[in-house]
């Protein structure tokens, strides 16, 4: 009888603690229903690309303006001579992104067979690789025209503003883009195995 009474008391105490912790949830009022769209613009379906939180729609003119400003700051930091200006212009021209002449048609892509899709993807990859090779050669050619001091500046700037710009926060590779070996960082792999 004493065991039953202790078990009943422990169960009642646990239920009381649970109820006390759940009380704030029960006290919340239900959320108000969402208002129906009042204008034709709000009621119309979205036709443009979806943007997630913290993202803004792509404004090509604003992007090109920012890139031109960055290039101007980079050029000023390099302190180029008149003789190096032609090399800089060639370098900048080579670094401009190449817009695809024909964007990938999703409906047409869906109609292709798997081998045709593979061939198309390999063709697009070959085009991107050729563009990357052209940029690499232009970079090496321009770099060779720089003085050692300018090369240090170039190295520092291109390291800091690499092909993906500054990376902040946590991404798929952990904090600040670092890969973690098993047992490092957070997560189940970090905990020592129980024996």
Buried (B, 14 or more C-beta within 10 A) or exposed (E): EEEEEEEEEEEEEEEEEEEEEEEEEEEEEEEEEEEEEEEEEEEEEEEEEEEEEEEEEEEEEEEEEEBEEEBEEBBEEBEBEEEBEEBBEBBBEBBEEEEEEEEEEEEEEEEEEEEEEEEBEEEEEEEEEEEEEEBEEBBEEBBEBBEEEBBEBBEEBEEEEEEEEEEEEEEEEBEEEEEBEEEEEEEEEEEEEEE
